[in-house]
């Protein structure tokens, strides 16, 4: 009798977690950020609604999942140099 009770509690906890995450995702999708700005290109610059320069910052993960031969400095095995 203890095992079915533990299984029911486990399933109940999983369903509660799943539905809580779904509700959280729904709330996050329905709310709109009040501080969102529209960006546009002005020649070579990116500007906001007030015509102020915007600097976009980020991090590229290029080559993180796919390592190329030139990154590892492997030139003999399976690669061709021109």
N, CA, C and O atoms as a GROMACS GRO file, in nm:
protein
  328
    1UNK      N    1   0.080  -0.121   0.000
    1UNK     CA    2   0.000   0.000   0.000
    1UNK      C    3   0.084   0.127   0.000
    1UNK      O    4   0.039   0.231  -0.047
    2UNK      N    5   0.204   0.119   0.052
    2UNK     CA    6   0.288   0.238   0.058
    2UNK      C    7   0.336   0.277  -0.081
    2UNK      O    8   0.341   0.396  -0.114
    3UNK      N    9   0.372   0.179  -0.163
    3UNK     CA   10   0.425   0.208  -0.296
    3UNK      C   11   0.323   0.281  -0.385
    3UNK      O   12   0.360   0.381  -0.446
    4UNK      N   13   0.198   0.235  -0.396
    4UNK     CA   14   0.102   0.312  -0.478
    4UNK      C   15   0.080   0.454  -0.428
    4UNK      O   16   0.061   0.546  -0.507
    5UNK      N   17   0.084   0.472  -0.297
    5UNK     CA   18   0.066   0.607  -0.242
    5UNK      C   19   0.183   0.696  -0.281
    5UNK      O   20   0.164   0.812  -0.318
    6UNK      N   21   0.305   0.641  -0.274
    6UNK     CA   22   0.422   0.719  -0.315
    6UNK      C   23   0.419   0.750  -0.464
    6UNK      O   24   0.456   0.860  -0.505
    7UNK      N   25   0.375   0.654  -0.545
    7UNK     CA   26   0.365   0.678  -0.689
    7UNK      C   27   0.262   0.786  -0.720
    7UNK      O   28   0.285   0.872  -0.805
    8UNK      N   29   0.149   0.782  -0.650
    8UNK     CA   30   0.047   0.885  -0.673
    8UNK      C   31   0.099   1.023  -0.635
    8UNK      O   32   0.073   1.121  -0.705
    9UNK      N   33   0.172   1.030  -0.526
    9UNK     CA   34   0.229   1.159  -0.485
    9UNK      C   35   0.331   1.208  -0.587
    9UNK      O   36   0.337   1.327  -0.617
   10UNK      N   37   0.411   1.115  -0.639
   10UNK     CA   38   0.512   1.152  -0.738
   10UNK      C   39   0.446   1.204  -0.865
   10UNK      O   40   0.487   1.308  -0.918
   11UNK      N   41   0.344   1.133  -0.913
   11UNK     CA   42   0.274   1.178  -1.034
   11UNK      C   43   0.204   1.311  -1.010
   11UNK      O   44   0.203   1.398  -1.096
   12UNK      N   45   0.145   1.326  -0.892
   12UNK     CA   46   0.077   1.451  -0.860
   12UNK      C   47   0.176   1.566  -0.860
   12UNK      O   48   0.144   1.675  -0.907
   13UNK      N   49   0.294   1.543  -0.806
   13UNK     CA   50   0.398   1.647  -0.803
   13UNK      C   51   0.444   1.681  -0.944
   13UNK      O   52   0.467   1.798  -0.975
   14UNK      N   53   0.458   1.580  -1.030
   14UNK     CA   54   0.500   1.605  -1.168
   14UNK      C   55   0.394   1.686  -1.243
   14UNK      O   56   0.427   1.781  -1.313
   15UNK      N   57   0.267   1.649  -1.227
   15UNK     CA   58   0.161   1.724  -1.294
   15UNK      C   59   0.153   1.867  -1.242
   15UNK      O   60   0.134   1.960  -1.319
   16UNK      N   61   0.168   1.884  -1.112
   16UNK     CA   62   0.165   2.018  -1.054
   16UNK      C   63   0.280   2.102  -1.108
   16UNK      O   64   0.261   2.219  -1.140
   17UNK      N   65   0.398   2.043  -1.118
   17UNK     CA   66   0.513   2.115  -1.173
   17UNK      C   67   0.490   2.151  -1.319
   17UNK      O   68   0.518   2.263  -1.361
   18UNK      N   69   0.439   2.056  -1.396
   18UNK     CA   70   0.414   2.079  -1.539
   18UNK      C   71   0.312   2.191  -1.559
   18UNK      O   72   0.335   2.283  -1.638
   19UNK      N   73   0.200   2.184  -1.489
   19UNK     CA   74   0.097   2.286  -1.506
   19UNK      C   75   0.142   2.422  -1.452
   19UNK      O   76   0.102   2.526  -1.505
   20UNK      N   77   0.224   2.422  -1.349
   20UNK     CA   78   0.277   2.549  -1.298
   20UNK      C   79   0.369   2.614  -1.401
   20UNK      O   80   0.363   2.735  -1.422
   21UNK      N   81   0.453   2.533  -1.465
   21UNK     CA   82   0.541   2.588  -1.570
   21UNK      C   83   0.461   2.636  -1.690
   21UNK      O   84   0.495   2.739  -1.749
   22UNK      N   85   0.355   2.564  -1.726
   22UNK     CA   86   0.270   2.610  -1.837
   22UNK      C   87   0.202   2.742  -1.803
   22UNK      O   88   0.194   2.831  -1.888
   23UNK      N   89   0.154   2.755  -1.682
   23UNK     CA   90   0.090   2.879  -1.640
   23UNK      C   91   0.190   2.994  -1.638
   23UNK      O   92   0.157   3.106  -1.679
   24UNK      N   93   0.310   2.968  -1.590
   24UNK     CA   94   0.414   3.071  -1.590
   24UNK      C   95   0.448   3.114  -1.732
   24UNK      O   96   0.463   3.234  -1.758
   25UNK      N   97   0.462   3.019  -1.824
   25UNK     CA   98   0.491   3.052  -1.963
   25UNK      C   99   0.378   3.135  -2.024
   25UNK      O  100   0.404   3.229  -2.099
   26UNK      N  101   0.255   3.100  -1.993
   26UNK     CA  102   0.141   3.175  -2.045
   26UNK      C  103   0.140   3.318  -1.993
   26UNK      O  104   0.118   3.412  -2.069
   27UNK      N  105   0.166   3.335  -1.865
   27UNK     CA  106   0.169   3.470  -1.806
   27UNK      C  107   0.281   3.552  -1.867
   27UNK      O  108   0.263   3.670  -1.897
   28UNK      N  109   0.398   3.491  -1.886
   28UNK     CA  110   0.511   3.564  -1.944
   28UNK      C  111   0.485   3.602  -2.089
   28UNK      O  112   0.531   3.707  -2.135
   29UNK      N  113   0.412   3.520  -2.162
   29UNK     CA  114   0.382   3.552  -2.302
   29UNK      C  115   0.275   3.660  -2.314
   29UNK      O  116   0.276   3.737  -2.410
   30UNK      N  117   0.185   3.666  -2.219
   30UNK     CA  118   0.076   3.763  -2.228
   30UNK      C  119   0.114   3.902  -2.178
   30UNK      O  120   0.052   4.001  -2.218
   31UNK      N  121   0.213   3.910  -2.094
   31UNK     CA  122   0.253   4.042  -2.044
   31UNK      C  123   0.350   4.106  -2.142
   31UNK      O  124   0.437   4.038  -2.198
   32UNK      N  125   0.335   4.234  -2.162
   32UNK     CA  126   0.426   4.305  -2.253
   32UNK      C  127   0.518   4.394  -2.170
   32UNK      O  128   0.472   4.462  -2.078
   33UNK      N  129   0.644   4.394  -2.202
   33UNK     CA  130   0.736   4.480  -2.125
   33UNK      C  131   0.708   4.627  -2.154
   33UNK      O  132   0.691   4.667  -2.269
   34UNK      N  133   0.702   4.706  -2.049
   34UNK     CA  134   0.670   4.848  -2.066
   34UNK      C  135   0.790   4.929  -2.112
   34UNK      O  136   0.774   5.040  -2.164
   35UNK      N  137   0.910   4.875  -2.095
   35UNK     CA  138   1.028   4.952  -2.131
   35UNK      C  139   1.083   4.913  -2.269
   35UNK      O  140   1.196   4.948  -2.302
   36UNK      N  141   1.004   4.843  -2.348
   36UNK     CA  142   1.052   4.802  -2.481
   36UNK      C  143   1.063   4.924  -2.571
   36UNK      O  144   0.975   5.011  -2.572
   37UNK      N  145   1.171   4.930  -2.648
   37UNK     CA  146   1.193   5.042  -2.739
   37UNK      C  147   1.197   4.989  -2.881
   37UNK      O  148   1.240   4.876  -2.907
   38UNK      N  149   1.152   5.072  -2.971
   38UNK     CA  150   1.163   5.037  -3.112
   38UNK      C  151   1.298   5.087  -3.164
   38UNK      O  152   1.335   5.203  -3.143
   39UNK      N  153   1.369   4.998  -3.230
   39UNK     CA  154   1.498   5.034  -3.288
   39UNK      C  155   1.483   5.043  -3.439
   39UNK      O  156   1.399   4.976  -3.500
   40UNK      N  157   1.566   5.128  -3.499
   40UNK     CA  158   1.564   5.141  -3.645
   40UNK      C  159   1.703   5.178  -3.692
   40UNK      O  160   1.787   5.224  -3.614
   41UNK      N  161   1.726   5.158  -3.819
   41UNK     CA  162   1.855   5.193  -3.878
   41UNK      C  163   1.847   5.334  -3.933
   41UNK      O  164   1.752   5.370  -4.001
   42UNK      N  165   1.949   5.413  -3.902
   42UNK     CA  166   1.962   5.548  -3.955
   42UNK      C  167   2.099   5.556  -4.020
   42UNK      O  168   2.197   5.595  -3.957
   43UNK      N  169   2.104   5.520  -4.148
   43UNK     CA  170   2.233   5.511  -4.216
   43UNK      C  171   2.311   5.392  -4.163
   43UNK      O  172   2.265   5.278  -4.173
   44UNK      N  173   2.428   5.418  -4.106
   44UNK     CA  174   2.511   5.313  -4.048
   44UNK      C  175   2.488   5.297  -3.898
   44UNK      O  176   2.552   5.214  -3.834
   45UNK      N  177   2.398   5.374  -3.841
   45UNK     CA  178   2.374   5.372  -3.696
   45UNK      C  179   2.244   5.300  -3.665
   45UNK      O  180   2.154   5.293  -3.748
   46UNK      N  181   2.236   5.246  -3.544
   46UNK     CA  182   2.111   5.192  -3.491
   46UNK      C  183   2.066   5.289  -3.383
   46UNK      O  184   2.140   5.317  -3.289
   47UNK      N  185   1.944   5.341  -3.397
   47UNK     CA  186   1.894   5.442  -3.303
   47UNK      C  187   1.760   5.397  -3.245
   47UNK      O  188   1.690   5.314  -3.303
   48UNK      N  189   1.726   5.455  -3.128
   48UNK     CA  190   1.598   5.427  -3.066
   48UNK      C  191   1.497   5.535  -3.104
   48UNK      O  192   1.522   5.615  -3.194
   49UNK      N  193   1.383   5.537  -3.033
   49UNK     CA  194   1.278   5.635  -3.064
   49UNK      C  195   1.321   5.779  -3.040
   49UNK      O  196   1.269   5.870  -3.104
   50UNK      N  197   1.416   5.800  -2.950
   50UNK     CA  198   1.462   5.935  -2.918
   50UNK      C  199   1.582   5.976  -3.002
   50UNK      O  200   1.645   6.078  -2.974
   51UNK      N  201   1.614   5.898  -3.104
   51UNK     CA  202   1.725   5.924  -3.196
   51UNK      C  203   1.861   5.915  -3.126
   51UNK      O  204   1.957   5.980  -3.168
   52UNK      N  205   1.870   5.834  -3.021
   52UNK     CA  206   1.996   5.812  -2.951
   52UNK      C  207   2.062   5.686  -3.006
   52UNK      O  208   1.994   5.589  -3.040
   53UNK      N  209   2.196   5.688  -3.015
   53UNK     CA  210   2.268   5.570  -3.061
   53UNK      C  211   2.247   5.454  -2.966
   53UNK      O  212   2.244   5.471  -2.844
   54UNK      N  213   2.232   5.335  -3.022
   54UNK     CA  214   2.217   5.213  -2.943
   54UNK      C  215   2.332   5.121  -2.979
   54UNK      O  216   2.359   5.095  -3.096
   55UNK      N  217   2.399   5.071  -2.878
   55UNK     CA  218   2.508   4.976  -2.899
   55UNK      C  219   2.456   4.838  -2.859
   55UNK      O  220   2.420   4.816  -2.744
   56UNK      N  221   2.453   4.747  -2.955
   56UNK     CA  222   2.408   4.612  -2.927
   56UNK      C  223   2.526   4.529  -2.879
   56UNK      O  224   2.633   4.529  -2.940
   57UNK      N  225   2.505   4.460  -2.770
   57UNK     CA  226   2.612   4.376  -2.714
   57UNK      C  227   2.561   4.233  -2.707
   57UNK      O  228   2.444   4.208  -2.679
   58UNK      N  229   2.650   4.142  -2.732
   58UNK     CA  230   2.613   4.001  -2.727
   58UNK      C  231   2.736   3.914  -2.728
   58UNK      O  232   2.849   3.962  -2.724
   59UNK      N  233   2.712   3.788  -2.734
   59UNK     CA  234   2.821   3.692  -2.735
   59UNK      C  235   2.792   3.589  -2.842
   59UNK      O  236   2.683   3.531  -2.845
   60UNK      N  237   2.888   3.565  -2.928
   60UNK     CA  238   2.870   3.465  -3.032
   60UNK      C  239   2.924   3.330  -2.987
   60UNK      O  240   3.032   3.321  -2.928
   61UNK      N  241   2.849   3.226  -3.016
   61UNK     CA  242   2.892   3.092  -2.982
   61UNK      C  243   2.936   3.017  -3.107
   61UNK      O  244   2.929   2.894  -3.111
   62UNK      N  245   2.980   3.089  -3.208
   62UNK     CA  246   3.025   3.024  -3.330
   62UNK      C  247   3.143   2.933  -3.303
   62UNK      O  248   3.239   2.973  -3.238
   63UNK      N  249   3.136   2.813  -3.354
   63UNK     CA  250   3.243   2.718  -3.335
   63UNK      C  251   3.238   2.645  -3.203
   63UNK      O  252   3.326   2.564  -3.173
   64UNK      N  253   3.137   2.671  -3.123
   64UNK     CA  254   3.127   2.604  -2.995
   64UNK      C  255   3.081   2.460  -3.014
   64UNK      O  256   3.136   2.368  -2.952
   65UNK      N  257   2.981   2.440  -3.099
   65UNK     CA  258   2.930   2.306  -3.121
   65UNK      C  259   3.000   2.236  -3.237
   65UNK      O  260   3.011   2.113  -3.238
   66UNK      N  261   3.047   2.311  -3.333
   66UNK     CA  262   3.112   2.252  -3.450
   66UNK      C  263   3.254   2.305  -3.457
   66UNK      O  264   3.278   2.419  -3.496
   67UNK      N  265   3.346   2.221  -3.418
   67UNK     CA  266   3.487   2.260  -3.422
   67UNK      C  267   3.542   2.236  -3.561
   67UNK      O  268   3.530   2.126  -3.615
   68UNK      N  269   3.600   2.336  -3.619
   68UNK     CA  270   3.659   2.324  -3.752
   68UNK      C  271   3.809   2.301  -3.740
   68UNK      O  272   3.869   2.328  -3.636
   69UNK      N  273   3.866   2.251  -3.847
   69UNK     CA  274   4.008   2.217  -3.844
   69UNK      C  275   4.098   2.336  -3.820
   69UNK      O  276   4.198   2.325  -3.749
   70UNK      N  277   4.063   2.451  -3.877
   70UNK     CA  278   4.149   2.569  -3.859
   70UNK      C  279   4.145   2.620  -3.716
   70UNK      O  280   4.239   2.685  -3.671
   71UNK      N  281   4.037   2.592  -3.643
   71UNK     CA  282   4.029   2.634  -3.503
   71UNK      C  283   4.122   2.552  -3.415
   71UNK      O  284   4.182   2.603  -3.320
   72UNK      N  285   4.134   2.425  -3.448
   72UNK     CA  286   4.217   2.335  -3.369
   72UNK      C  287   4.358   2.324  -3.424
   72UNK      O  288   4.442   2.253  -3.369
   73UNK      N  289   4.383   2.396  -3.534
   73UNK     CA  290   4.513   2.395  -3.602
   73UNK      C  291   4.552   2.254  -3.647
   73UNK      O  292   4.666   2.210  -3.631
   74UNK      N  293   4.453   2.185  -3.704
   74UNK     CA  294   4.477   2.052  -3.762
   74UNK      C  295   4.474   2.070  -3.913
   74UNK      O  296   4.368   2.092  -3.971
   75UNK      N  297   4.588   2.062  -3.976
   75UNK     CA  298   4.595   2.088  -4.119
   75UNK      C  299   4.624   1.962  -4.200
   75UNK      O  300   4.601   1.961  -4.321
   76UNK      N  301   4.674   1.857  -4.137
   76UNK     CA  302   4.712   1.739  -4.214
   76UNK      C  303   4.596   1.641  -4.229
   76UNK      O  304   4.575   1.588  -4.338
   77UNK      N  305   4.523   1.618  -4.124
   77UNK     CA  306   4.425   1.511  -4.122
   77UNK      C  307   4.290   1.557  -4.176
   77UNK      O  308   4.220   1.634  -4.110
   78UNK      N  309   4.252   1.512  -4.293
   78UNK     CA  310   4.120   1.537  -4.347
   78UNK      C  311   4.091   1.680  -4.387
   78UNK      O  312   3.974   1.717  -4.401
   79UNK      N  313   4.191   1.761  -4.405
   79UNK     CA  314   4.167   1.898  -4.449
   79UNK      C  315   4.261   1.930  -4.563
   79UNK      O  316   4.366   1.868  -4.579
   80UNK      N  317   4.222   2.027  -4.639
   80UNK     CA  318   4.299   2.064  -4.757
   80UNK      C  319   4.333   2.213  -4.748
   80UNK      O  320   4.243   2.295  -4.729
   81UNK      N  321   4.457   2.247  -4.761
   81UNK     CA  322   4.496   2.387  -4.761
   81UNK      C  323   4.512   2.434  -4.905
   81UNK      O  324   4.562   2.359  -4.989
   82UNK      N  325   4.471   2.552  -4.932
   82UNK     CA  326   4.475   2.606  -5.069
   82UNK      C  327   4.592   2.697  -5.086
   82UNK      O  328   4.612   2.752  -5.194
   0.00000   0.00000   0.00000
